[in-house]
Amino acid sequence: MKELNEITEILGDDASYYLDHVSKKIPKERLQIPGPESVDNFRESDRSPQVLKNLAQLYNHGNLGGTGYINILPIDQGIEHSAAFSFYKNQDYFDPENIIKLALEAGCNGVASTFGALALHSRKYAHKIPFVVKINHNELLTYPNKYDQISYGTVKEAWNLGATAIGATIYFGSEQSNRQIQEIAEAFEEAHQLGMATILWCYTRNSKFKTNSDDYHSAADLTGQANHIGVTIKADIIKQKLPTNNFGFREVDFAKYDEEMYESLTTDHPIDLCRLQVANCYMGKIGLINSGGGSKGESDYKEAVRTAIINKRAGGSGLIMGRKAFQRPLKEGVDILESVQSVYLNDKITVA
């Protein structure tokens, strides 16, 4: 694990920008800060004891166990991005057992993957590391490509293979989003009835969200609202891309917005933009984990650490990172995941 001076060295000239920032628009005193009792955020909810037990299993596993922070390894890109494209840099991950081994070796809180990948080795590993089964995916063999999330199995199948939680994606803003919201709301209710936790990948998807001047798919206002719909259908954890800009509602000119809304809630600092995402997760009562993004080579370590710092200092609950880890040799993959974990384990890196 890396010490603060090593983390500072990775950030380089940007260290002070990320480590010394203080958020004033939505102050940290308004937030439910992640901590050892994070599962108690649900103590007054309708979640059953079985759900709380499985949430606790997820929060208490691995190197971050008991901190209130989580680091999940997600490898479902074989379906979402095509297997050849995802695994040509490291052929080991055509074999799904290596997905689970990487998560174990790196001390992750859990591993998220497909029905097939986790079911094939469930008897060997389901009791050793929490399984998060992704129940729906996009697929790339329809020509021309379309963007829709369809079910690849049932909630009961996930329960039968020993899943701690189910994961699902909704493409908010897409033509199919109304159907997806209804499908996943029902799936989450069934998962809760069976005792499993729920994690929602809250992605925006609409060609109109990309204008001539900018791409607003990761705008803080749009992704924040996606998060808010996600917690409305009772996701226990929200997964979201790190915000890259703001003013999506204004620039695309739809939904509800006001200039004062933007002025009063956030600035253009990345931590403040992420803070708006956290606020939309019931002020942090539902944990926000940001995605690690794709692999860009040598800059991956800095980007991974930077993303973790933004998430933690914004009041988020962790990182879910796959490609930066599995598209490189095992030792390097473990090291980059442990670098992320170092941010959350370091008590000198505090909520801004």
Buried (B, 14 or more C-beta within 10 A) or exposed (E): EBEBEEBBEBBEEEBEEBBEBEBEBBEBEEBBBBEEEBBEBBEEEEBBEBBBBBBBBBBBBBBBBBBBBBBBBBBBBBBBBBEEEBBEEBEBBBEBBBBBBBBBBBBBBBBBBBBEBBBBBBEEBBEEBBBBBBBBBBBBEEEEEEBBBEBBBBBEBBBEBBBBBBBBBBBBBBEBBEBBBEBBBEBBBBBBEBBBBBBBBBBBBBEEBEEEEBEBBBBBBBBBBBBBBBBEBBBBBBBBBBBBBBBBBBBBEBEEBEEEEBEEBBBEBBBBBBBBBBBBBBEBBBBBBBBBBEBEEEEBBBBBBBBBBBBBBBBBBBBBBBBBBBBBEBEBBBBBBBBBBBBBBBEEBEBB
